[in-house]
Amino acid sequence: MKPELKIPQATTKRLPLYYRFLQNLANEGKRRISSQELSEAMKIDSATIRRDFSYFGALGKKGYGYDVLYLLEFFRRTLDQDEGANVALIGVGNLGNAFLKYNFQKNHNTRIVVAFDSKAPMEGNEINNIPVYHPDRLEEMYEKYNAEMAILTVPSRSAQEITDRLIAVNAKGILNFTPVRLNVPDSMKVMNIDLSVELEALIYLIRNA
């Protein structure tokens, strides 16, 4: 994503959803769509869609809606879909193994190139054709495989220590699946995904509908 665009994180999280949905529309031969149609199909309020799009200027025309192919190309460039992203996975437990099996199959420009786990041998092994090394070799192998961001699925007690080491190798970002709120410099981006919090929120919505 272009660094000069300062938009809310909530909007940032929706951009890939818009891109994928527009891909499906284009594949179906759809060439024009309104914000209301997008809203109904994506289950996102139309005002939210218009506000999200407004951060990028005039993407549509009043009375016409949005040109699907134009939007698709715009979000492709905005999300840097032509530029690959190499990811390091740190922690190969149950969740980490699921990531290795999936490895972003629907997102061809993003891939896990190396993983680290405390049970892996120093010389490394492979899981689903992805090299897995002991964390003692994190700095060395992170740089060797040109990783630029990391997925963190380690125990809570190790989260900040690993983060400090990622800071030292100039990692650009972390997708954090631990419940720990990490201390990082402003130059590093962190997205926190706490599955237990998400589940509790869902339970609340169900019981208070």
Biotite code that builds the C-alpha atoms (Angstrom):
import biotite.structure as struc

atoms = struc.array([
    struc.Atom([0.000, 0.000, 0.000], chain_id="A", res_id=1, res_name="MET", atom_name="CA", element="C"),
    struc.Atom([1.268, 3.464, -0.770], chain_id="A", res_id=2, res_name="LYS", atom_name="CA", element="C"),
    struc.Atom([2.849, 5.021, 2.320], chain_id="A", res_id=3, res_name="PRO", atom_name="CA", element="C"),
    struc.Atom([1.545, 8.522, 1.603], chain_id="A", res_id=4, res_name="GLU", atom_name="CA", element="C"),
    struc.Atom([-2.072, 7.422, 2.067], chain_id="A", res_id=5, res_name="LEU", atom_name="CA", element="C"),
    struc.Atom([-2.971, 7.960, 5.729], chain_id="A", res_id=6, res_name="LYS", atom_name="CA", element="C"),
    struc.Atom([-6.232, 6.125, 6.201], chain_id="A", res_id=7, res_name="ILE", atom_name="CA", element="C"),
    struc.Atom([-7.879, 4.479, 9.235], chain_id="A", res_id=8, res_name="PRO", atom_name="CA", element="C"),
    struc.Atom([-6.860, 0.919, 10.045], chain_id="A", res_id=9, res_name="GLN", atom_name="CA", element="C"),
    struc.Atom([-10.478, -0.245, 9.789], chain_id="A", res_id=10, res_name="ALA", atom_name="CA", element="C"),
    struc.Atom([-10.562, 0.991, 6.197], chain_id="A", res_id=11, res_name="THR", atom_name="CA", element="C"),
    struc.Atom([-7.186, -0.611, 5.500], chain_id="A", res_id=12, res_name="THR", atom_name="CA", element="C"),
    struc.Atom([-8.531, -3.992, 6.589], chain_id="A", res_id=13, res_name="LYS", atom_name="CA", element="C"),
    struc.Atom([-11.461, -3.709, 4.180], chain_id="A", res_id=14, res_name="ARG", atom_name="CA", element="C"),
    struc.Atom([-9.386, -2.883, 1.093], chain_id="A", res_id=15, res_name="LEU", atom_name="CA", element="C"),
    struc.Atom([-8.394, -6.504, 0.363], chain_id="A", res_id=16, res_name="PRO", atom_name="CA", element="C"),
    struc.Atom([-12.068, -7.487, 0.730], chain_id="A", res_id=17, res_name="LEU", atom_name="CA", element="C"),
    struc.Atom([-13.055, -4.918, -1.883], chain_id="A", res_id=18, res_name="TYR", atom_name="CA", element="C"),
    struc.Atom([-10.293, -6.125, -4.175], chain_id="A", res_id=19, res_name="TYR", atom_name="CA", element="C"),
    struc.Atom([-11.290, -9.780, -3.965], chain_id="A", res_id=20, res_name="ARG", atom_name="CA", element="C"),
    struc.Atom([-14.963, -8.991, -4.444], chain_id="A", res_id=21, res_name="PHE", atom_name="CA", element="C"),
    struc.Atom([-14.195, -6.822, -7.485], chain_id="A", res_id=22, res_name="LEU", atom_name="CA", element="C"),
    struc.Atom([-12.122, -9.660, -8.916], chain_id="A", res_id=23, res_name="GLN", atom_name="CA", element="C"),
    struc.Atom([-15.159, -11.934, -8.684], chain_id="A", res_id=24, res_name="ASN", atom_name="CA", element="C"),
    struc.Atom([-17.380, -9.300, -10.303], chain_id="A", res_id=25, res_name="LEU", atom_name="CA", element="C"),
    struc.Atom([-14.932, -8.819, -13.174], chain_id="A", res_id=26, res_name="ALA", atom_name="CA", element="C"),
    struc.Atom([-14.709, -12.585, -13.697], chain_id="A", res_id=27, res_name="ASN", atom_name="CA", element="C"),
    struc.Atom([-18.506, -12.707, -13.920], chain_id="A", res_id=28, res_name="GLU", atom_name="CA", element="C"),
    struc.Atom([-18.490, -10.001, -16.603], chain_id="A", res_id=29, res_name="GLY", atom_name="CA", element="C"),
    struc.Atom([-19.939, -7.265, -14.381], chain_id="A", res_id=30, res_name="LYS", atom_name="CA", element="C"),
    struc.Atom([-18.783, -3.831, -15.544], chain_id="A", res_id=31, res_name="ARG", atom_name="CA", element="C"),
    struc.Atom([-20.673, -1.375, -13.331], chain_id="A", res_id=32, res_name="ARG", atom_name="CA", element="C"),
    struc.Atom([-21.890, -1.436, -9.748], chain_id="A", res_id=33, res_name="ILE", atom_name="CA", element="C"),
    struc.Atom([-23.375, 1.024, -7.269], chain_id="A", res_id=34, res_name="SER", atom_name="CA", element="C"),
    struc.Atom([-22.353, 1.454, -3.642], chain_id="A", res_id=35, res_name="SER", atom_name="CA", element="C"),
    struc.Atom([-25.765, 0.080, -2.660], chain_id="A", res_id=36, res_name="GLN", atom_name="CA", element="C"),
    struc.Atom([-25.194, -3.069, -4.715], chain_id="A", res_id=37, res_name="GLU", atom_name="CA", element="C"),
    struc.Atom([-21.754, -3.441, -3.175], chain_id="A", res_id=38, res_name="LEU", atom_name="CA", element="C"),
    struc.Atom([-23.284, -2.954, 0.247], chain_id="A", res_id=39, res_name="SER", atom_name="CA", element="C"),
    struc.Atom([-25.916, -5.646, -0.233], chain_id="A", res_id=40, res_name="GLU", atom_name="CA", element="C"),
    struc.Atom([-23.439, -8.129, -1.702], chain_id="A", res_id=41, res_name="ALA", atom_name="CA", element="C"),
    struc.Atom([-20.635, -7.562, 0.806], chain_id="A", res_id=42, res_name="MET", atom_name="CA", element="C"),
    struc.Atom([-22.805, -6.922, 3.889], chain_id="A", res_id=43, res_name="LYS", atom_name="CA", element="C"),
    struc.Atom([-21.024, -3.613, 4.509], chain_id="A", res_id=44, res_name="ILE", atom_name="CA", element="C"),
    struc.Atom([-23.007, -0.399, 5.030], chain_id="A", res_id=45, res_name="ASP", atom_name="CA", element="C"),
    struc.Atom([-23.083, 1.681, 1.824], chain_id="A", res_id=46, res_name="SER", atom_name="CA", element="C"),
    struc.Atom([-22.082, 4.822, 3.749], chain_id="A", res_id=47, res_name="ALA", atom_name="CA", element="C"),
    struc.Atom([-19.003, 2.969, 4.994], chain_id="A", res_id=48, res_name="THR", atom_name="CA", element="C"),
    struc.Atom([-18.102, 1.950, 1.443], chain_id="A", res_id=49, res_name="ILE", atom_name="CA", element="C"),
    struc.Atom([-18.471, 5.512, 0.163], chain_id="A", res_id=50, res_name="ARG", atom_name="CA", element="C"),
    struc.Atom([-16.396, 6.825, 3.064], chain_id="A", res_id=51, res_name="ARG", atom_name="CA", element="C"),
    struc.Atom([-13.687, 4.214, 2.470], chain_id="A", res_id=52, res_name="ASP", atom_name="CA", element="C"),
    struc.Atom([-13.525, 5.064, -1.225], chain_id="A", res_id=53, res_name="PHE", atom_name="CA", element="C"),
    struc.Atom([-13.512, 8.797, -0.524], chain_id="A", res_id=54, res_name="SER", atom_name="CA", element="C"),
    struc.Atom([-10.031, 8.548, 1.024], chain_id="A", res_id=55, res_name="TYR", atom_name="CA", element="C"),
    struc.Atom([-8.731, 7.873, -2.482], chain_id="A", res_id=56, res_name="PHE", atom_name="CA", element="C"),
    struc.Atom([-10.566, 10.653, -4.314], chain_id="A", res_id=57, res_name="GLY", atom_name="CA", element="C"),
    struc.Atom([-13.412, 10.410, -6.808], chain_id="A", res_id=58, res_name="ALA", atom_name="CA", element="C"),
    struc.Atom([-13.574, 6.726, -7.716], chain_id="A", res_id=59, res_name="LEU", atom_name="CA", element="C"),
    struc.Atom([-17.143, 6.776, -8.991], chain_id="A", res_id=60, res_name="GLY", atom_name="CA", element="C"),
    struc.Atom([-19.635, 9.001, -10.787], chain_id="A", res_id=61, res_name="LYS", atom_name="CA", element="C"),
    struc.Atom([-22.936, 10.215, -9.400], chain_id="A", res_id=62, res_name="LYS", atom_name="CA", element="C"),
    struc.Atom([-25.782, 8.491, -11.172], chain_id="A", res_id=63, res_name="GLY", atom_name="CA", element="C"),
    struc.Atom([-23.431, 5.923, -12.721], chain_id="A", res_id=64, res_name="TYR", atom_name="CA", element="C"),
    struc.Atom([-21.825, 4.159, -9.792], chain_id="A", res_id=65, res_name="GLY", atom_name="CA", element="C"),
    struc.Atom([-18.417, 2.549, -10.034], chain_id="A", res_id=66, res_name="TYR", atom_name="CA", element="C"),
    struc.Atom([-16.611, 1.120, -13.028], chain_id="A", res_id=67, res_name="ASP", atom_name="CA", element="C"),
    struc.Atom([-15.650, -2.403, -11.895], chain_id="A", res_id=68, res_name="VAL", atom_name="CA", element="C"),
    struc.Atom([-12.529, -2.724, -14.053], chain_id="A", res_id=69, res_name="LEU", atom_name="CA", element="C"),
    struc.Atom([-11.298, 0.737, -13.075], chain_id="A", res_id=70, res_name="TYR", atom_name="CA", element="C"),
    struc.Atom([-11.790, -0.012, -9.365], chain_id="A", res_id=71, res_name="LEU", atom_name="CA", element="C"),
    struc.Atom([-10.118, -3.402, -9.739], chain_id="A", res_id=72, res_name="LEU", atom_name="CA", element="C"),
    struc.Atom([-7.064, -1.848, -11.357], chain_id="A", res_id=73, res_name="GLU", atom_name="CA", element="C"),
    struc.Atom([-7.012, 0.981, -8.810], chain_id="A", res_id=74, res_name="PHE", atom_name="CA", element="C"),
    struc.Atom([-7.049, -1.351, -5.803], chain_id="A", res_id=75, res_name="PHE", atom_name="CA", element="C"),
    struc.Atom([-4.561, -3.685, -7.463], chain_id="A", res_id=76, res_name="ARG", atom_name="CA", element="C"),
    struc.Atom([-2.098, -0.798, -7.648], chain_id="A", res_id=77, res_name="ARG", atom_name="CA", element="C"),
    struc.Atom([-3.027, 0.536, -4.208], chain_id="A", res_id=78, res_name="THR", atom_name="CA", element="C"),
    struc.Atom([-2.454, -2.843, -2.595], chain_id="A", res_id=79, res_name="LEU", atom_name="CA", element="C"),
    struc.Atom([0.728, -3.440, -4.633], chain_id="A", res_id=80, res_name="ASP", atom_name="CA", element="C"),
    struc.Atom([-0.672, -6.677, -6.010], chain_id="A", res_id=81, res_name="GLN", atom_name="CA", element="C"),
    struc.Atom([2.139, -6.854, -8.571], chain_id="A", res_id=82, res_name="ASP", atom_name="CA", element="C"),
    struc.Atom([4.808, -6.799, -5.871], chain_id="A", res_id=83, res_name="GLU", atom_name="CA", element="C"),
    struc.Atom([5.535, -9.974, -3.953], chain_id="A", res_id=84, res_name="GLY", atom_name="CA", element="C"),
    struc.Atom([5.622, -10.047, -0.159], chain_id="A", res_id=85, res_name="ALA", atom_name="CA", element="C"),
    struc.Atom([7.893, -12.549, 1.587], chain_id="A", res_id=86, res_name="ASN", atom_name="CA", element="C"),
    struc.Atom([6.664, -13.578, 5.028], chain_id="A", res_id=87, res_name="VAL", atom_name="CA", element="C"),
    struc.Atom([8.396, -15.359, 7.902], chain_id="A", res_id=88, res_name="ALA", atom_name="CA", element="C"),
    struc.Atom([6.287, -17.559, 10.186], chain_id="A", res_id=89, res_name="LEU", atom_name="CA", element="C"),
    struc.Atom([7.472, -17.732, 13.778], chain_id="A", res_id=90, res_name="ILE", atom_name="CA", element="C"),
    struc.Atom([5.930, -20.558, 15.768], chain_id="A", res_id=91, res_name="GLY", atom_name="CA", element="C"),
    struc.Atom([4.869, -23.806, 14.095], chain_id="A", res_id=92, res_name="VAL", atom_name="CA", element="C"),
    struc.Atom([2.270, -25.141, 16.487], chain_id="A", res_id=93, res_name="GLY", atom_name="CA", element="C"),
    struc.Atom([-1.293, -25.983, 15.442], chain_id="A", res_id=94, res_name="ASN", atom_name="CA", element="C"),
    struc.Atom([-2.014, -22.509, 14.051], chain_id="A", res_id=95, res_name="LEU", atom_name="CA", element="C"),
    struc.Atom([1.426, -22.209, 12.488], chain_id="A", res_id=96, res_name="GLY", atom_name="CA", element="C"),
    struc.Atom([1.036, -25.586, 10.765], chain_id="A", res_id=97, res_name="ASN", atom_name="CA", element="C"),
    struc.Atom([-2.274, -24.426, 9.325], chain_id="A", res_id=98, res_name="ALA", atom_name="CA", element="C"),
    struc.Atom([-0.524, -21.384, 7.867], chain_id="A", res_id=99, res_name="PHE", atom_name="CA", element="C"),
    struc.Atom([2.172, -23.577, 6.313], chain_id="A", res_id=100, res_name="LEU", atom_name="CA", element="C"),
    struc.Atom([-0.453, -25.785, 4.666], chain_id="A", res_id=101, res_name="LYS", atom_name="CA", element="C"),
    struc.Atom([-2.450, -22.822, 3.378], chain_id="A", res_id=102, res_name="TYR", atom_name="CA", element="C"),
    struc.Atom([0.445, -20.475, 2.544], chain_id="A", res_id=103, res_name="ASN", atom_name="CA", element="C"),
    struc.Atom([-1.854, -17.838, 1.017], chain_id="A", res_id=104, res_name="PHE", atom_name="CA", element="C"),
    struc.Atom([-2.811, -19.994, -1.954], chain_id="A", res_id=105, res_name="GLN", atom_name="CA", element="C"),
    struc.Atom([-5.409, -17.453, -3.135], chain_id="A", res_id=106, res_name="LYS", atom_name="CA", element="C"),
    struc.Atom([-2.997, -14.562, -2.860], chain_id="A", res_id=107, res_name="ASN", atom_name="CA", element="C"),
    struc.Atom([-0.207, -15.325, -5.288], chain_id="A", res_id=108, res_name="HIS", atom_name="CA", element="C"),
    struc.Atom([1.920, -12.319, -4.394], chain_id="A", res_id=109, res_name="ASN", atom_name="CA", element="C"),
    struc.Atom([2.165, -13.209, -0.685], chain_id="A", res_id=110, res_name="THR", atom_name="CA", element="C"),
    struc.Atom([3.975, -16.310, 0.507], chain_id="A", res_id=111, res_name="ARG", atom_name="CA", element="C"),
    struc.Atom([5.647, -17.768, 3.565], chain_id="A", res_id=112, res_name="ILE", atom_name="CA", element="C"),
    struc.Atom([9.275, -18.253, 2.579], chain_id="A", res_id=113, res_name="VAL", atom_name="CA", element="C"),
    struc.Atom([10.734, -19.411, 5.900], chain_id="A", res_id=114, res_name="VAL", atom_name="CA", element="C"),
    struc.Atom([9.503, -20.538, 9.316], chain_id="A", res_id=115, res_name="ALA", atom_name="CA", element="C"),
    struc.Atom([10.988, -20.871, 12.783], chain_id="A", res_id=116, res_name="PHE", atom_name="CA", element="C"),
    struc.Atom([10.122, -23.216, 15.632], chain_id="A", res_id=117, res_name="ASP", atom_name="CA", element="C"),
    struc.Atom([11.868, -24.205, 18.853], chain_id="A", res_id=118, res_name="SER", atom_name="CA", element="C"),
    struc.Atom([11.480, -27.906, 17.987], chain_id="A", res_id=119, res_name="LYS", atom_name="CA", element="C"),
    struc.Atom([13.151, -27.563, 14.599], chain_id="A", res_id=120, res_name="ALA", atom_name="CA", element="C"),
    struc.Atom([16.766, -28.738, 14.265], chain_id="A", res_id=121, res_name="PRO", atom_name="CA", element="C"),
    struc.Atom([19.503, -26.150, 13.854], chain_id="A", res_id=122, res_name="MET", atom_name="CA", element="C"),
    struc.Atom([20.217, -27.382, 10.325], chain_id="A", res_id=123, res_name="GLU", atom_name="CA", element="C"),
    struc.Atom([16.523, -26.999, 9.472], chain_id="A", res_id=124, res_name="GLY", atom_name="CA", element="C"),
    struc.Atom([13.901, -29.224, 7.929], chain_id="A", res_id=125, res_name="ASN", atom_name="CA", element="C"),
    struc.Atom([10.949, -28.760, 5.586], chain_id="A", res_id=126, res_name="GLU", atom_name="CA", element="C"),
    struc.Atom([7.202, -28.707, 6.101], chain_id="A", res_id=127, res_name="ILE", atom_name="CA", element="C"),
    struc.Atom([5.117, -28.419, 2.936], chain_id="A", res_id=128, res_name="ASN", atom_name="CA", element="C"),
    struc.Atom([8.266, -27.383, 1.031], chain_id="A", res_id=129, res_name="ASN", atom_name="CA", element="C"),
    struc.Atom([8.895, -24.472, 3.399], chain_id="A", res_id=130, res_name="ILE", atom_name="CA", element="C"),
    struc.Atom([12.201, -24.449, 5.313], chain_id="A", res_id=131, res_name="PRO", atom_name="CA", element="C"),
    struc.Atom([11.817, -24.463, 9.099], chain_id="A", res_id=132, res_name="VAL", atom_name="CA", element="C"),
    struc.Atom([14.722, -23.485, 11.371], chain_id="A", res_id=133, res_name="TYR", atom_name="CA", element="C"),
    struc.Atom([15.380, -23.154, 15.083], chain_id="A", res_id=134, res_name="HIS", atom_name="CA", element="C"),
    struc.Atom([14.776, -19.580, 16.347], chain_id="A", res_id=135, res_name="PRO", atom_name="CA", element="C"),
    struc.Atom([18.486, -19.289, 17.174], chain_id="A", res_id=136, res_name="ASP", atom_name="CA", element="C"),
    struc.Atom([18.960, -18.777, 13.430], chain_id="A", res_id=137, res_name="ARG", atom_name="CA", element="C"),
    struc.Atom([16.180, -16.206, 13.048], chain_id="A", res_id=138, res_name="LEU", atom_name="CA", element="C"),
    struc.Atom([18.339, -13.202, 12.160], chain_id="A", res_id=139, res_name="GLU", atom_name="CA", element="C"),
    struc.Atom([20.459, -15.176, 9.698], chain_id="A", res_id=140, res_name="GLU", atom_name="CA", element="C"),
    struc.Atom([17.624, -16.876, 7.845], chain_id="A", res_id=141, res_name="MET", atom_name="CA", element="C"),
    struc.Atom([15.188, -13.966, 7.980], chain_id="A", res_id=142, res_name="TYR", atom_name="CA", element="C"),
    struc.Atom([17.667, -11.954, 5.938], chain_id="A", res_id=143, res_name="GLU", atom_name="CA", element="C"),
    struc.Atom([18.727, -14.872, 3.718], chain_id="A", res_id=144, res_name="LYS", atom_name="CA", element="C"),
    struc.Atom([15.139, -15.431, 2.556], chain_id="A", res_id=145, res_name="TYR", atom_name="CA", element="C"),
    struc.Atom([14.460, -11.687, 2.146], chain_id="A", res_id=146, res_name="ASN", atom_name="CA", element="C"),
    struc.Atom([11.477, -11.712, 4.503], chain_id="A", res_id=147, res_name="ALA", atom_name="CA", element="C"),
    struc.Atom([9.927, -8.319, 5.140], chain_id="A", res_id=148, res_name="GLU", atom_name="CA", element="C"),
    struc.Atom([7.226, -9.155, 7.668], chain_id="A", res_id=149, res_name="MET", atom_name="CA", element="C"),
    struc.Atom([6.368, -11.891, 10.140], chain_id="A", res_id=150, res_name="ALA", atom_name="CA", element="C"),
    struc.Atom([3.421, -13.882, 11.427], chain_id="A", res_id=151, res_name="ILE", atom_name="CA", element="C"),
    struc.Atom([3.778, -14.403, 15.175], chain_id="A", res_id=152, res_name="LEU", atom_name="CA", element="C"),
    struc.Atom([2.161, -17.526, 16.666], chain_id="A", res_id=153, res_name="THR", atom_name="CA", element="C"),
    struc.Atom([4.511, -18.128, 19.599], chain_id="A", res_id=154, res_name="VAL", atom_name="CA", element="C"),
    struc.Atom([3.667, -18.512, 23.313], chain_id="A", res_id=155, res_name="PRO", atom_name="CA", element="C"),
    struc.Atom([2.963, -15.203, 25.056], chain_id="A", res_id=156, res_name="SER", atom_name="CA", element="C"),
    struc.Atom([6.140, -15.392, 27.129], chain_id="A", res_id=157, res_name="ARG", atom_name="CA", element="C"),
    struc.Atom([8.257, -15.299, 23.937], chain_id="A", res_id=158, res_name="SER", atom_name="CA", element="C"),
    struc.Atom([6.319, -12.682, 21.991], chain_id="A", res_id=159, res_name="ALA", atom_name="CA", element="C"),
    struc.Atom([8.167, -9.497, 22.972], chain_id="A", res_id=160, res_name="GLN", atom_name="CA", element="C"),
    struc.Atom([11.600, -11.136, 22.843], chain_id="A", res_id=161, res_name="GLU", atom_name="CA", element="C"),
    struc.Atom([10.978, -12.345, 19.285], chain_id="A", res_id=162, res_name="ILE", atom_name="CA", element="C"),
    struc.Atom([9.558, -8.941, 18.397], chain_id="A", res_id=163, res_name="THR", atom_name="CA", element="C"),
    struc.Atom([12.720, -7.226, 19.643], chain_id="A", res_id=164, res_name="ASP", atom_name="CA", element="C"),
    struc.Atom([14.761, -9.481, 17.383], chain_id="A", res_id=165, res_name="ARG", atom_name="CA", element="C"),
    struc.Atom([12.517, -8.690, 14.429], chain_id="A", res_id=166, res_name="LEU", atom_name="CA", element="C"),
    struc.Atom([12.975, -4.985, 15.126], chain_id="A", res_id=167, res_name="ILE", atom_name="CA", element="C"),
    struc.Atom([16.740, -5.542, 15.001], chain_id="A", res_id=168, res_name="ALA", atom_name="CA", element="C"),
    struc.Atom([16.513, -7.011, 11.471], chain_id="A", res_id=169, res_name="VAL", atom_name="CA", element="C"),
    struc.Atom([14.272, -4.126, 10.325], chain_id="A", res_id=170, res_name="ASN", atom_name="CA", element="C"),
    struc.Atom([11.113, -6.168, 9.854], chain_id="A", res_id=171, res_name="ALA", atom_name="CA", element="C"),
    struc.Atom([8.388, -3.936, 8.442], chain_id="A", res_id=172, res_name="LYS", atom_name="CA", element="C"),
    struc.Atom([5.419, -5.501, 10.163], chain_id="A", res_id=173, res_name="GLY", atom_name="CA", element="C"),
    struc.Atom([3.990, -8.256, 12.339], chain_id="A", res_id=174, res_name="ILE", atom_name="CA", element="C"),
    struc.Atom([0.682, -10.108, 12.174], chain_id="A", res_id=175, res_name="LEU", atom_name="CA", element="C"),
    struc.Atom([0.373, -10.873, 15.871], chain_id="A", res_id=176, res_name="ASN", atom_name="CA", element="C"),
    struc.Atom([-1.712, -13.863, 16.954], chain_id="A", res_id=177, res_name="PHE", atom_name="CA", element="C"),
    struc.Atom([-0.558, -13.684, 20.563], chain_id="A", res_id=178, res_name="THR", atom_name="CA", element="C"),
    struc.Atom([-2.605, -11.845, 23.243], chain_id="A", res_id=179, res_name="PRO", atom_name="CA", element="C"),
    struc.Atom([0.449, -9.689, 24.052], chain_id="A", res_id=180, res_name="VAL", atom_name="CA", element="C"),
    struc.Atom([0.370, -6.047, 22.980], chain_id="A", res_id=181, res_name="ARG", atom_name="CA", element="C"),
    struc.Atom([3.798, -5.613, 21.499], chain_id="A", res_id=182, res_name="LEU", atom_name="CA", element="C"),
    struc.Atom([6.106, -2.659, 22.016], chain_id="A", res_id=183, res_name="ASN", atom_name="CA", element="C"),
    struc.Atom([7.423, -1.603, 18.609], chain_id="A", res_id=184, res_name="VAL", atom_name="CA", element="C"),
    struc.Atom([8.826, 1.563, 17.020], chain_id="A", res_id=185, res_name="PRO", atom_name="CA", element="C"),
    struc.Atom([6.600, 3.763, 14.861], chain_id="A", res_id=186, res_name="ASP", atom_name="CA", element="C"),
    struc.Atom([8.343, 2.414, 11.765], chain_id="A", res_id=187, res_name="SER", atom_name="CA", element="C"),
    struc.Atom([6.943, -1.086, 12.364], chain_id="A", res_id=188, res_name="MET", atom_name="CA", element="C"),
    struc.Atom([3.285, -1.896, 11.699], chain_id="A", res_id=189, res_name="LYS", atom_name="CA", element="C"),
    struc.Atom([1.462, -4.422, 13.857], chain_id="A", res_id=190, res_name="VAL", atom_name="CA", element="C"),
    struc.Atom([-1.941, -5.999, 13.390], chain_id="A", res_id=191, res_name="MET", atom_name="CA", element="C"),
    struc.Atom([-3.274, -7.887, 16.392], chain_id="A", res_id=192, res_name="ASN", atom_name="CA", element="C"),
    struc.Atom([-5.582, -10.846, 15.905], chain_id="A", res_id=193, res_name="ILE", atom_name="CA", element="C"),
    struc.Atom([-6.831, -12.322, 19.175], chain_id="A", res_id=194, res_name="ASP", atom_name="CA", element="C"),
    struc.Atom([-9.156, -15.202, 18.298], chain_id="A", res_id=195, res_name="LEU", atom_name="CA", element="C"),
    struc.Atom([-10.547, -15.461, 21.837], chain_id="A", res_id=196, res_name="SER", atom_name="CA", element="C"),
    struc.Atom([-11.536, -11.772, 21.797], chain_id="A", res_id=197, res_name="VAL", atom_name="CA", element="C"),
    struc.Atom([-13.200, -12.192, 18.400], chain_id="A", res_id=198, res_name="GLU", atom_name="CA", element="C"),
    struc.Atom([-15.123, -15.218, 19.699], chain_id="A", res_id=199, res_name="LEU", atom_name="CA", element="C"),
    struc.Atom([-16.243, -13.351, 22.805], chain_id="A", res_id=200, res_name="GLU", atom_name="CA", element="C"),
    struc.Atom([-17.447, -10.479, 20.656], chain_id="A", res_id=201, res_name="ALA", atom_name="CA", element="C"),
    struc.Atom([-19.410, -12.903, 18.470], chain_id="A", res_id=202, res_name="LEU", atom_name="CA", element="C"),
    struc.Atom([-20.991, -14.514, 21.514], chain_id="A", res_id=203, res_name="ILE", atom_name="CA", element="C"),
    struc.Atom([-22.030, -11.081, 22.792], chain_id="A", res_id=204, res_name="TYR", atom_name="CA", element="C"),
    struc.Atom([-23.599, -10.194, 19.435], chain_id="A", res_id=205, res_name="LEU", atom_name="CA", element="C"),
    struc.Atom([-25.507, -13.483, 19.323], chain_id="A", res_id=206, res_name="ILE", atom_name="CA", element="C"),
    struc.Atom([-26.845, -13.138, 22.856], chain_id="A", res_id=207, res_name="ARG", atom_name="CA", element="C"),
    struc.Atom([-27.748, -9.490, 22.531], chain_id="A", res_id=208, res_name="ASN", atom_name="CA", element="C"),
    struc.Atom([-29.253, -9.522, 19.033], chain_id="A", res_id=209, res_name="ALA", atom_name="CA", element="C"),
])
